[in-house]
Amino acid sequence: MRWSIPELTAAAAALATVGTLAWGLVRPAAPDAALAAPPAPLSAQARAGHTLWQSKGCSACHSLDGSGGRPGPTLQGVVARRGAGWVRTFLVDPQAVSTPSGMMPAYPFSAEDAQALVAYLAQPAGAGPGG
């Protein structure tokens, strides 16, 4: 069977159309820029807060980014909900801003340590210590 030039051109165009349609079905969707962007690296102060979070064992009672303990409340978004000043005061003297029966032990956080923890807790979900 011999193909004429017009028949070959038509067949090639048909294949190109089918290929384009098939590629549209199987190609991955363009990622949402907000979802695909890596988290911003933490500031030096927030990294210091992350170190304190780990060394003081905060995750034994509190969760952050979906991991951690359950006895205490999640601290995801606590700075946005309560404000930096409230969180800083709570870290230095929990009884000053909560009921005396609160379970949070009083840690001897310095003002600098409390501010570092506030900086760490104020980071958006998924922000990591790298950077």
Summary of the structure (lengths in Angstrom):
residues: 131
radius of gyration: 27.3
end to end distance: 65.6
largest distance: 93.6
contacts: 297
relative contact order: 0.16
helix: 53%
strand: 3%
